[in-house]
Amino acid sequence: MESTRLAGHSLPNEGRIKDPSGYGWLVVGPATCSCGAQSEPLTTDNARKRWHRDVHKAAVRAAQETSR
Ligand SMILES: [Zn+2]
């Protein structure tokens, strides 16, 4: 089974987005990977985690495989 970890790609704050004011967390917003990639705005933490795992990291892996 393949590891779900990918060097250089982590999702800060479990997919939560800090409120710009510094208090609390936003409900709706894009997931942002530590590499700088962003999703479209999503409405739940779980949707952001799913995007990171199933969409973003899958795309990064696919790109790594085709560049070999
Ligand atoms: Zn990334």
N, CA, C, O and the ligand as a Tripos MOL2 file, in Angstrom:
@<TRIPOS>MOLECULE
protein
  273   271    69     0     0
PROTEIN
NO_CHARGES

@<TRIPOS>ATOM
      1 N           0.8340   -1.2000    0.0000 N.3       1 MET1
      2 CA          0.0000    0.0000    0.0000 C.3       1 MET1
      3 C           0.8720    1.2540    0.0000 C.2       1 MET1
      4 O           1.8900    1.3280    0.6880 O.2       1 MET1
      5 N           0.4560    2.2060   -0.7670 N.am      2 GLU2
      6 CA          1.2440    3.4220   -0.9300 C.3       2 GLU2
      7 C           1.0450    4.3640    0.2560 C.2       2 GLU2
      8 O          -0.0600    4.4880    0.7820 O.2       2 GLU2
      9 N           2.0940    5.0070    0.6580 N.am      3 SER3
     10 CA          1.9950    5.9880    1.7370 C.3       3 SER3
     11 C           1.1450    7.1590    1.2950 C.2       3 SER3
     12 O           1.1620    7.5440    0.1260 O.2       3 SER3
     13 N           0.3970    7.7290    2.2350 N.am      4 THR4
     14 CA         -0.3900    8.9050    1.8900 C.3       4 THR4
     15 C           0.4110   10.1760    2.0850 C.2       4 THR4
     16 O          -0.0680   11.2680    1.7780 O.2       4 THR4
     17 N           1.6310   10.0440    2.5960 N.am      5 ARG5
     18 CA          2.4400   11.2500    2.8150 C.3       5 ARG5
     19 C           3.2480   11.5600    1.5770 C.2       5 ARG5
     20 O           3.7160   10.6660    0.8710 O.2       5 ARG5
     21 N           3.3970   12.8210    1.3360 N.am      6 LEU6
     22 CA          4.1250   13.2550    0.1640 C.3       6 LEU6
     23 C           5.0110   14.4060    0.6270 C.2       6 LEU6
     24 O           4.5210   15.4100    1.1430 O.2       6 LEU6
     25 N           6.3130   14.2540    0.4370 N.am      7 ALA7
     26 CA          7.2380   15.2730    0.9360 C.3       7 ALA7
     27 C           6.9080   16.6280    0.3310 C.2       7 ALA7
     28 O           6.6800   16.7400   -0.8730 O.2       7 ALA7
     29 N           6.8830   17.6540    1.1670 N.am      8 GLY8
     30 CA          6.6400   19.0060    0.6830 C.3       8 GLY8
     31 C           5.1840   19.3480    0.5100 C.2       8 GLY8
     32 O           4.8560   20.4680    0.1170 O.2       8 GLY8
     33 N           4.2890   18.3980    0.7980 N.am      9 HIS9
     34 CA          2.8630   18.6600    0.6280 C.3       9 HIS9
     35 C           2.1250   18.2920    1.8990 C.2       9 HIS9
     36 O           1.8310   17.1230    2.1450 O.2       9 HIS9
     37 N           1.8320   19.2890    2.6940 N.am     10 SER10
     38 CA          1.0090   19.0380    3.8670 C.3      10 SER10
     39 C          -0.0800   20.0890    3.9260 C.2      10 SER10
     40 O           0.0190   21.1570    3.3220 O.2      10 SER10
     41 N          -1.1200   19.7560    4.6690 N.am     11 LEU11
     42 CA         -2.2610   20.6560    4.7640 C.3      11 LEU11
     43 C          -2.2510   21.2690    6.1580 C.2      11 LEU11
     44 O          -2.5590   20.5850    7.1350 O.2      11 LEU11
     45 N          -1.8990   22.5500    6.2640 N.am     12 PRO12
     46 CA         -1.8130   23.1620    7.5960 C.3      12 PRO12
     47 C          -3.1700   23.2280    8.2790 C.2      12 PRO12
     48 O          -4.1970   23.3840    7.6170 O.2      12 PRO12
     49 N          -3.1770   23.1110    9.5910 N.am     13 ASN13
     50 CA         -4.3910   23.2950   10.4030 C.3      13 ASN13
     51 C          -5.5180   22.3460   10.0270 C.2      13 ASN13
     52 O          -6.6950   22.6960   10.1240 O.2      13 ASN13
     53 N          -5.1480   21.1280    9.5910 N.am     14 GLU14
     54 CA         -6.1820   20.1380    9.2700 C.3      14 GLU14
     55 C          -7.1830   20.6560    8.2510 C.2      14 GLU14
     56 O          -8.3510   20.2670    8.2680 O.2      14 GLU14
     57 N          -6.7320   21.5220    7.3760 N.am     15 GLY15
     58 CA         -7.6250   22.0500    6.3510 C.3      15 GLY15
     59 C          -8.4310   23.2540    6.7970 C.2      15 GLY15
     60 O          -9.1760   23.8310    6.0050 O.2      15 GLY15
     61 N          -8.2880   23.6370    8.0550 N.am     16 ARG16
     62 CA         -9.0320   24.8110    8.5130 C.3      16 ARG16
     63 C          -8.3230   26.0840    8.0520 C.2      16 ARG16
     64 O          -7.1180   26.0940    7.8000 O.2      16 ARG16
     65 N          -9.1080   27.1540    7.9510 N.am     17 ILE17
     66 CA         -8.5780   28.4180    7.4580 C.3      17 ILE17
     67 C          -8.7380   29.4660    8.5420 C.2      17 ILE17
     68 O          -9.8410   29.7180    9.0270 O.2      17 ILE17
     69 N          -7.6420   30.0610    8.9060 N.am     18 LYS18
     70 CA         -7.6890   31.0970    9.9450 C.3      18 LYS18
     71 C          -8.4440   32.3170    9.4510 C.2      18 LYS18
     72 O          -8.2890   32.7570    8.3120 O.2      18 LYS18
     73 N          -9.2540   32.8410   10.3350 N.am     19 ASP19
     74 CA         -9.9190   34.0890   10.0300 C.3      19 ASP19
     75 C          -8.8630   35.1810    9.9070 C.2      19 ASP19
     76 O          -7.9520   35.2480   10.7320 O.2      19 ASP19
     77 N          -8.9680   36.0440    8.8850 N.am     20 PRO20
     78 CA         -7.9470   37.0980    8.7070 C.3      20 PRO20
     79 C          -7.8150   38.0010    9.9300 C.2      20 PRO20
     80 O          -6.7520   38.5820   10.1480 O.2      20 PRO20
     81 N          -8.8640   38.1290   10.7250 N.am     21 SER21
     82 CA         -8.8010   38.9620   11.9230 C.3      21 SER21
     83 C          -7.9440   38.3200   13.0030 C.2      21 SER21
     84 O          -7.5340   38.9820   13.9560 O.2      21 SER21
     85 N          -7.6730   37.0120   12.8490 N.am     22 GLY22
     86 CA         -6.8670   36.3300   13.8530 C.3      22 GLY22
     87 C          -7.6800   35.5930   14.8840 C.2      22 GLY22
     88 O          -7.1130   34.8940   15.7220 O.2      22 GLY22
     89 N          -8.9900   35.7250   14.8520 N.am     23 TYR23
     90 CA         -9.8600   35.0360   15.7990 C.3      23 TYR23
     91 C         -10.6470   33.9700   15.0640 C.2      23 TYR23
     92 O         -11.3130   34.2520   14.0680 O.2      23 TYR23
     93 N         -10.5710   32.7690   15.5480 N.am     24 GLY24
     94 CA        -11.4310   31.7140   15.0180 C.3      24 GLY24
     95 C         -11.0350   31.2530   13.6270 C.2      24 GLY24
     96 O          -9.9380   31.5190   13.1370 O.2      24 GLY24
     97 N         -11.9630   30.5630   13.0250 N.am     25 TRP25
     98 CA        -11.6900   29.8960   11.7580 C.3      25 TRP25
     99 C         -12.8000   30.1950   10.7740 C.2      25 TRP25
    100 O         -13.9600   30.3520   11.1540 O.2      25 TRP25
    101 N         -12.4390   30.2710    9.5240 N.am     26 LEU26
    102 CA        -13.4440   30.4600    8.4820 C.3      26 LEU26
    103 C         -14.0580   29.1190    8.1230 C.2      26 LEU26
    104 O         -13.3980   28.0810    8.1730 O.2      26 LEU26
    105 N         -15.3240   29.1590    7.7630 N.am     27 VAL27
    106 CA        -16.0200   27.9340    7.3700 C.3      27 VAL27
    107 C         -15.8060   27.6620    5.8880 C.2      27 VAL27
    108 O         -15.5240   26.5310    5.4920 O.2      27 VAL27
    109 N         -15.9400   28.6990    5.0730 N.am     28 VAL28
    110 CA        -15.8280   28.5220    3.6340 C.3      28 VAL28
    111 C         -14.5310   29.1380    3.1540 C.2      28 VAL28
    112 O         -14.2320   30.2930    3.4550 O.2      28 VAL28
    113 N         -13.7680   28.3690    2.4100 N.am     29 GLY29
    114 CA        -12.5400   28.9010    1.8390 C.3      29 GLY29
    115 C         -11.7860   27.7900    1.1490 C.2      29 GLY29
    116 O         -12.1330   26.6180    1.2950 O.2      29 GLY29
    117 N         -10.7590   28.1430    0.4000 N.am     30 PRO30
    118 CA        -10.0070   27.1260   -0.3190 C.3      30 PRO30
    119 C          -9.0220   26.4170    0.6060 C.2      30 PRO30
    120 O          -8.5010   27.0080    1.5520 O.2      30 PRO30
    121 N          -8.7770   25.1430    0.3150 N.am     31 ALA31
    122 CA         -7.6750   24.4450    0.9660 C.3      31 ALA31
    123 C          -6.3800   24.9480    0.3520 C.2      31 ALA31
    124 O          -6.3000   25.1570   -0.8580 O.2      31 ALA31
    125 N          -5.3690   25.1420    1.1850 N.am     32 THR32
    126 CA         -4.0770   25.5890    0.6750 C.3      32 THR32
    127 C          -3.0100   24.6220    1.1340 C.2      32 THR32
    128 O          -2.7790   24.4560    2.3320 O.2      32 THR32
    129 N          -2.3620   23.9860    0.1770 N.am     33 CYS33
    130 CA         -1.2810   23.0580    0.4950 C.3      33 CYS33
    131 C          -0.0370   23.8460    0.9040 C.2      33 CYS33
    132 O           0.1050   25.0230    0.5720 O.2      33 CYS33
    133 N           0.8660   23.1720    1.6340 N.am     34 SER34
    134 CA          2.1070   23.8440    2.0190 C.3      34 SER34
    135 C           2.9600   24.1980    0.8060 C.2      34 SER34
    136 O           3.8670   25.0210    0.9200 O.2      34 SER34
    137 N           2.6940   23.5990   -0.3480 N.am     35 CYS35
    138 CA          3.4430   23.9340   -1.5580 C.3      35 CYS35
    139 C           2.8640   25.1690   -2.2390 C.2      35 CYS35
    140 O           3.4510   25.6810   -3.1920 O.2      35 CYS35
    141 N           1.7040   25.6560   -1.7560 N.am     36 GLY36
    142 CA          1.1090   26.8460   -2.3340 C.3      36 GLY36
    143 C          -0.0830   26.5720   -3.2280 C.2      36 GLY36
    144 O          -0.7840   27.5050   -3.6210 O.2      36 GLY36
    145 N          -0.3280   25.3170   -3.5550 N.am     37 ALA37
    146 CA         -1.4840   24.9980   -4.3910 C.3      37 ALA37
    147 C          -2.7650   25.2500   -3.6180 C.2      37 ALA37
    148 O          -2.8350   25.0200   -2.4100 O.2      37 ALA37
    149 N          -3.7730   25.7230   -4.3280 N.am     38 GLN38
    150 CA         -5.0490   26.0400   -3.7040 C.3      38 GLN38
    151 C          -6.1860   25.3680   -4.4400 C.2      38 GLN38
    152 O          -6.1640   25.2260   -5.6620 O.2      38 GLN38
    153 N          -7.1830   24.9580   -3.6710 N.am     39 SER39
    154 CA         -8.3980   24.4090   -4.2690 C.3      39 SER39
    155 C          -9.3710   25.5520   -4.5510 C.2      39 SER39
    156 O          -9.1030   26.7070   -4.2200 O.2      39 SER39
    157 N         -10.4860   25.2180   -5.1580 N.am     40 GLU40
    158 CA        -11.5920   26.1800   -5.2140 C.3      40 GLU40
    159 C         -12.1470   26.3050   -3.8000 C.2      40 GLU40
    160 O         -11.8590   25.4540   -2.9570 O.2      40 GLU40
    161 N         -12.9410   27.3450   -3.5140 N.am     41 PRO41
    162 CA        -13.4880   27.4710   -2.1610 C.3      41 PRO41
    163 C         -14.3510   26.2680   -1.7980 C.2      41 PRO41
    164 O         -15.2170   25.8540   -2.5680 O.2      41 PRO41
    165 N         -14.1030   25.7180   -0.6230 N.am     42 LEU42
    166 CA        -14.8480   24.5490   -0.1490 C.3      42 LEU42
    167 C         -15.5230   24.9110    1.1650 C.2      42 LEU42
    168 O         -15.1010   25.8330    1.8630 O.2      42 LEU42
    169 N         -16.5760   24.1700    1.4910 N.am     43 THR43
    170 CA        -17.4240   24.5810    2.6100 C.3      43 THR43
    171 C         -17.1790   23.8160    3.9000 C.2      43 THR43
    172 O         -17.7430   24.1740    4.9340 O.2      43 THR43
    173 N         -16.3530   22.7720    3.8740 N.am     44 THR44
    174 CA        -16.0890   22.0310    5.1160 C.3      44 THR44
    175 C         -14.6210   21.6540    5.2110 C.2      44 THR44
    176 O         -13.9190   21.5670    4.2040 O.2      44 THR44
    177 N         -14.1610   21.4270    6.4620 N.am     45 ASP45
    178 CA        -12.7940   20.9500    6.6690 C.3      45 ASP45
    179 C         -12.5930   19.6150    5.9590 C.2      45 ASP45
    180 O         -11.5490   19.3680    5.3560 O.2      45 ASP45
    181 N         -13.6040   18.7640    6.0400 N.am     46 ASN46
    182 CA        -13.4800   17.4430    5.4180 C.3      46 ASN46
    183 C         -13.3400   17.5440    3.9110 C.2      46 ASN46
    184 O         -12.5780   16.7920    3.3020 O.2      46 ASN46
    185 N         -14.0670   18.4620    3.3120 N.am     47 ALA47
    186 CA        -13.9450   18.6410    1.8650 C.3      47 ALA47
    187 C         -12.5310   19.1030    1.5180 C.2      47 ALA47
    188 O         -11.9730   18.6920    0.5010 O.2      47 ALA47
    189 N         -11.9520   19.9620    2.3660 N.am     48 ARG48
    190 CA        -10.5820   20.4280    2.1130 C.3      48 ARG48
    191 C          -9.5830   19.2840    2.2820 C.2      48 ARG48
    192 O          -8.6520   19.1420    1.4890 O.2      48 ARG48
    193 N          -9.7790   18.4780    3.3090 N.am     49 LYS49
    194 CA         -8.8880   17.3280    3.4900 C.3      49 LYS49
    195 C          -8.9990   16.3610    2.3160 C.2      49 LYS49
    196 O          -8.0010   15.8200    1.8390 O.2      49 LYS49
    197 N         -10.2320   16.1570    1.8620 N.am     50 ARG50
    198 CA        -10.4510   15.2400    0.7460 C.3      50 ARG50
    199 C          -9.7890   15.8010   -0.5140 C.2      50 ARG50
    200 O          -9.1600   15.0590   -1.2680 O.2      50 ARG50
    201 N          -9.9290   17.0990   -0.7400 N.am     51 TRP51
    202 CA         -9.2850   17.7060   -1.9120 C.3      51 TRP51
    203 C          -7.7790   17.4650   -1.8420 C.2      51 TRP51
    204 O          -7.1680   17.0570   -2.8300 O.2      51 TRP51
    205 N          -7.1780   17.7170   -0.6760 N.am     52 HIS52
    206 CA         -5.7360   17.5820   -0.5450 C.3      52 HIS52
    207 C          -5.2960   16.1540   -0.8130 C.2      52 HIS52
    208 O          -4.3110   15.9150   -1.5110 O.2      52 HIS52
    209 N          -6.0370   15.2070   -0.2510 N.am     53 ARG53
    210 CA         -5.6400   13.8110   -0.3540 C.3      53 ARG53
    211 C          -5.9700   13.2260   -1.7260 C.2      53 ARG53
    212 O          -5.1290   12.5870   -2.3590 O.2      53 ARG53
    213 N          -7.2060   13.4530   -2.1770 N.am     54 ASP54
    214 CA         -7.6900   12.7360   -3.3570 C.3      54 ASP54
    215 C          -7.4560   13.4800   -4.6550 C.2      54 ASP54
    216 O          -7.3320   12.8560   -5.7090 O.2      54 ASP54
    217 N          -7.3930   14.7900   -4.6000 N.am     55 VAL55
    218 CA         -7.2470   15.5660   -5.8380 C.3      55 VAL55
    219 C          -5.8190   16.0740   -5.9720 C.2      55 VAL55
    220 O          -5.1340   15.7750   -6.9500 O.2      55 VAL55
    221 N          -5.3770   16.8400   -4.9870 N.am     56 HIS56
    222 CA         -4.0740   17.4840   -5.1080 C.3      56 HIS56
    223 C          -2.9210   16.4890   -5.0890 C.2      56 HIS56
    224 O          -2.0940   16.4850   -6.0010 O.2      56 HIS56
    225 N          -2.8560   15.6410   -4.0570 N.am     57 LYS57
    226 CA         -1.7180   14.7170   -3.9930 C.3      57 LYS57
    227 C          -1.7480   13.7040   -5.1210 C.2      57 LYS57
    228 O          -0.7000   13.2660   -5.5960 O.2      57 LYS57
    229 N          -2.9510   13.3280   -5.5560 N.am     58 ALA58
    230 CA         -3.0520   12.4230   -6.7030 C.3      58 ALA58
    231 C          -2.4710   13.0870   -7.9480 C.2      58 ALA58
    232 O          -1.7860   12.4410   -8.7410 O.2      58 ALA58
    233 N          -2.7470   14.3770   -8.1150 N.am     59 ALA59
    234 CA         -2.2230   15.1010   -9.2780 C.3      59 ALA59
    235 C          -0.7020   15.2360   -9.1850 C.2      59 ALA59
    236 O          -0.0010   15.1070  -10.1890 O.2      59 ALA59
    237 N          -0.1940   15.4970   -7.9700 N.am     60 VAL60
    238 CA          1.2610   15.6270   -7.7990 C.3      60 VAL60
    239 C           1.9380   14.2940   -8.1280 C.2      60 VAL60
    240 O           2.9600   14.2550   -8.8130 O.2      60 VAL60
    241 N           1.3540   13.2150   -7.6350 N.am     61 ARG61
    242 CA          1.9220   11.8900   -7.9140 C.3      61 ARG61
    243 C           1.9220   11.5800   -9.4050 C.2      61 ARG61
    244 O           2.9060   11.0770   -9.9480 O.2      61 ARG61
    245 N           0.8150   11.8850  -10.0520 N.am     62 ALA62
    246 CA          0.7020   11.6110  -11.4790 C.3      62 ALA62
    247 C           1.7500   12.4080  -12.2440 C.2      62 ALA62
    248 O           2.3530   11.8950  -13.1860 O.2      62 ALA62
    249 N           1.9700   13.6600  -11.8450 N.am     63 ALA63
    250 CA          2.9780   14.4940  -12.5100 C.3      63 ALA63
    251 C           4.3620   13.9370  -12.2950 C.2      63 ALA63
    252 O           5.1920   13.9550  -13.2040 O.2      63 ALA63
    253 N           4.6250   13.4290  -11.0680 N.am     64 GLN64
    254 CA          5.9460   12.8610  -10.7940 C.3      64 GLN64
    255 C           6.1690   11.6210  -11.6550 C.2      64 GLN64
    256 O           7.2780   11.3840  -12.1340 O.2      64 GLN64
    257 N           5.1150   10.8350  -11.8490 N.am     65 GLU65
    258 CA          5.2950    9.6040  -12.6020 C.3      65 GLU65
    259 C           5.5230    9.8760  -14.0740 C.2      65 GLU65
    260 O           6.3120    9.1810  -14.7150 O.2      65 GLU65
    261 N           4.8480   10.8780  -14.6240 N.am     66 THR66
    262 CA          5.0140   11.1340  -16.0510 C.3      66 THR66
    263 C           6.3310   11.8760  -16.3310 C.2      66 THR66
    264 O           6.8040   11.8740  -17.4670 O.2      66 THR66
    265 N           6.9280   12.5070  -15.3120 N.am     67 SER67
    266 CA          8.1650   13.2400  -15.5540 C.3      67 SER67
    267 C           9.3840   12.3310  -15.4540 C.2      67 SER67
    268 O          10.5070   12.7570  -15.7250 O.2      67 SER67
    269 N           9.1610   11.0730  -15.0620 N.am     68 ARG68
    270 CA         10.2850   10.1570  -14.9290 C.3      68 ARG68
    271 C          10.8000    9.6570  -16.2680 C.2      68 ARG68
    272 O          11.7490    8.8750  -16.3110 O.2      68 ARG68
    273 ZN          1.0700   20.4880   -2.5140 Zn       69 ZN69
@<TRIPOS>BOND
     1     1     2 1
     2     2     3 1
     3     3     4 2
     4     3     5 am
     5     5     6 1
     6     6     7 1
     7     7     8 2
     8     7     9 am
     9     9    10 1
    10    10    11 1
    11    11    12 2
    12    11    13 am
    13    13    14 1
    14    14    15 1
    15    15    16 2
    16    15    17 am
    17    17    18 1
    18    18    19 1
    19    19    20 2
    20    19    21 am
    21    21    22 1
    22    22    23 1
    23    23    24 2
    24    23    25 am
    25    25    26 1
    26    26    27 1
    27    27    28 2
    28    27    29 am
    29    29    30 1
    30    30    31 1
    31    31    32 2
    32    31    33 am
    33    33    34 1
    34    34    35 1
    35    35    36 2
    36    35    37 am
    37    37    38 1
    38    38    39 1
    39    39    40 2
    40    39    41 am
    41    41    42 1
    42    42    43 1
    43    43    44 2
    44    43    45 am
    45    45    46 1
    46    46    47 1
    47    47    48 2
    48    47    49 am
    49    49    50 1
    50    50    51 1
    51    51    52 2
    52    51    53 am
    53    53    54 1
    54    54    55 1
    55    55    56 2
    56    55    57 am
    57    57    58 1
    58    58    59 1
    59    59    60 2
    60    59    61 am
    61    61    62 1
    62    62    63 1
    63    63    64 2
    64    63    65 am
    65    65    66 1
    66    66    67 1
    67    67    68 2
    68    67    69 am
    69    69    70 1
    70    70    71 1
    71    71    72 2
    72    71    73 am
    73    73    74 1
    74    74    75 1
    75    75    76 2
    76    75    77 am
    77    77    78 1
    78    78    79 1
    79    79    80 2
    80    79    81 am
    81    81    82 1
    82    82    83 1
    83    83    84 2
    84    83    85 am
    85    85    86 1
    86    86    87 1
    87    87    88 2
    88    87    89 am
    89    89    90 1
    90    90    91 1
    91    91    92 2
    92    91    93 am
    93    93    94 1
    94    94    95 1
    95    95    96 2
    96    95    97 am
    97    97    98 1
    98    98    99 1
    99    99   100 2
   100    99   101 am
   101   101   102 1
   102   102   103 1
   103   103   104 2
   104   103   105 am
   105   105   106 1
   106   106   107 1
   107   107   108 2
   108   107   109 am
   109   109   110 1
   110   110   111 1
   111   111   112 2
   112   111   113 am
   113   113   114 1
   114   114   115 1
   115   115   116 2
   116   115   117 am
   117   117   118 1
   118   118   119 1
   119   119   120 2
   120   119   121 am
   121   121   122 1
   122   122   123 1
   123   123   124 2
   124   123   125 am
   125   125   126 1
   126   126   127 1
   127   127   128 2
   128   127   129 am
   129   129   130 1
   130   130   131 1
   131   131   132 2
   132   131   133 am
   133   133   134 1
   134   134   135 1
   135   135   136 2
   136   135   137 am
   137   137   138 1
   138   138   139 1
   139   139   140 2
   140   139   141 am
   141   141   142 1
   142   142   143 1
   143   143   144 2
   144   143   145 am
   145   145   146 1
   146   146   147 1
   147   147   148 2
   148   147   149 am
   149   149   150 1
   150   150   151 1
   151   151   152 2
   152   151   153 am
   153   153   154 1
   154   154   155 1
   155   155   156 2
   156   155   157 am
   157   157   158 1
   158   158   159 1
   159   159   160 2
   160   159   161 am
   161   161   162 1
   162   162   163 1
   163   163   164 2
   164   163   165 am
   165   165   166 1
   166   166   167 1
   167   167   168 2
   168   167   169 am
   169   169   170 1
   170   170   171 1
   171   171   172 2
   172   171   173 am
   173   173   174 1
   174   174   175 1
   175   175   176 2
   176   175   177 am
   177   177   178 1
   178   178   179 1
   179   179   180 2
   180   179   181 am
   181   181   182 1
   182   182   183 1
   183   183   184 2
   184   183   185 am
   185   185   186 1
   186   186   187 1
   187   187   188 2
   188   187   189 am
   189   189   190 1
   190   190   191 1
   191   191   192 2
   192   191   193 am
   193   193   194 1
   194   194   195 1
   195   195   196 2
   196   195   197 am
   197   197   198 1
   198   198   199 1
   199   199   200 2
   200   199   201 am
   201   201   202 1
   202   202   203 1
   203   203   204 2
   204   203   205 am
   205   205   206 1
   206   206   207 1
   207   207   208 2
   208   207   209 am
   209   209   210 1
   210   210   211 1
   211   211   212 2
   212   211   213 am
   213   213   214 1
   214   214   215 1
   215   215   216 2
   216   215   217 am
   217   217   218 1
   218   218   219 1
   219   219   220 2
   220   219   221 am
   221   221   222 1
   222   222   223 1
   223   223   224 2
   224   223   225 am
   225   225   226 1
   226   226   227 1
   227   227   228 2
   228   227   229 am
   229   229   230 1
   230   230   231 1
   231   231   232 2
   232   231   233 am
   233   233   234 1
   234   234   235 1
   235   235   236 2
   236   235   237 am
   237   237   238 1
   238   238   239 1
   239   239   240 2
   240   239   241 am
   241   241   242 1
   242   242   243 1
   243   243   244 2
   244   243   245 am
   245   245   246 1
   246   246   247 1
   247   247   248 2
   248   247   249 am
   249   249   250 1
   250   250   251 1
   251   251   252 2
   252   251   253 am
   253   253   254 1
   254   254   255 1
   255   255   256 2
   256   255   257 am
   257   257   258 1
   258   258   259 1
   259   259   260 2
   260   259   261 am
   261   261   262 1
   262   262   263 1
   263   263   264 2
   264   263   265 am
   265   265   266 1
   266   266   267 1
   267   267   268 2
   268   267   269 am
   269   269   270 1
   270   270   271 1
   271   271   272 2
@<TRIPOS>SUBSTRUCTURE
     1 MET1         2 RESIDUE 1 A MET
     2 GLU2         6 RESIDUE 1 A GLU
     3 SER3        10 RESIDUE 1 A SER
     4 THR4        14 RESIDUE 1 A THR
     5 ARG5        18 RESIDUE 1 A ARG
     6 LEU6        22 RESIDUE 1 A LEU
     7 ALA7        26 RESIDUE 1 A ALA
     8 GLY8        30 RESIDUE 1 A GLY
     9 HIS9        34 RESIDUE 1 A HIS
    10 SER10       38 RESIDUE 1 A SER
    11 LEU11       42 RESIDUE 1 A LEU
    12 PRO12       46 RESIDUE 1 A PRO
    13 ASN13       50 RESIDUE 1 A ASN
    14 GLU14       54 RESIDUE 1 A GLU
    15 GLY15       58 RESIDUE 1 A GLY
    16 ARG16       62 RESIDUE 1 A ARG
    17 ILE17       66 RESIDUE 1 A ILE
    18 LYS18       70 RESIDUE 1 A LYS
    19 ASP19       74 RESIDUE 1 A ASP
    20 PRO20       78 RESIDUE 1 A PRO
    21 SER21       82 RESIDUE 1 A SER
    22 GLY22       86 RESIDUE 1 A GLY
    23 TYR23       90 RESIDUE 1 A TYR
    24 GLY24       94 RESIDUE 1 A GLY
    25 TRP25       98 RESIDUE 1 A TRP
    26 LEU26      102 RESIDUE 1 A LEU
    27 VAL27      106 RESIDUE 1 A VAL
    28 VAL28      110 RESIDUE 1 A VAL
    29 GLY29      114 RESIDUE 1 A GLY
    30 PRO30      118 RESIDUE 1 A PRO
    31 ALA31      122 RESIDUE 1 A ALA
    32 THR32      126 RESIDUE 1 A THR
    33 CYS33      130 RESIDUE 1 A CYS
    34 SER34      134 RESIDUE 1 A SER
    35 CYS35      138 RESIDUE 1 A CYS
    36 GLY36      142 RESIDUE 1 A GLY
    37 ALA37      146 RESIDUE 1 A ALA
    38 GLN38      150 RESIDUE 1 A GLN
    39 SER39      154 RESIDUE 1 A SER
    40 GLU40      158 RESIDUE 1 A GLU
    41 PRO41      162 RESIDUE 1 A PRO
    42 LEU42      166 RESIDUE 1 A LEU
    43 THR43      170 RESIDUE 1 A THR
    44 THR44      174 RESIDUE 1 A THR
    45 ASP45      178 RESIDUE 1 A ASP
    46 ASN46      182 RESIDUE 1 A ASN
    47 ALA47      186 RESIDUE 1 A ALA
    48 ARG48      190 RESIDUE 1 A ARG
    49 LYS49      194 RESIDUE 1 A LYS
    50 ARG50      198 RESIDUE 1 A ARG
    51 TRP51      202 RESIDUE 1 A TRP
    52 HIS52      206 RESIDUE 1 A HIS
    53 ARG53      210 RESIDUE 1 A ARG
    54 ASP54      214 RESIDUE 1 A ASP
    55 VAL55      218 RESIDUE 1 A VAL
    56 HIS56      222 RESIDUE 1 A HIS
    57 LYS57      226 RESIDUE 1 A LYS
    58 ALA58      230 RESIDUE 1 A ALA
    59 ALA59      234 RESIDUE 1 A ALA
    60 VAL60      238 RESIDUE 1 A VAL
    61 ARG61      242 RESIDUE 1 A ARG
    62 ALA62      246 RESIDUE 1 A ALA
    63 ALA63      250 RESIDUE 1 A ALA
    64 GLN64      254 RESIDUE 1 A GLN
    65 GLU65      258 RESIDUE 1 A GLU
    66 THR66      262 RESIDUE 1 A THR
    67 SER67      266 RESIDUE 1 A SER
    68 ARG68      270 RESIDUE 1 A ARG
    69 ZN69       273 GROUP 0 **** ****
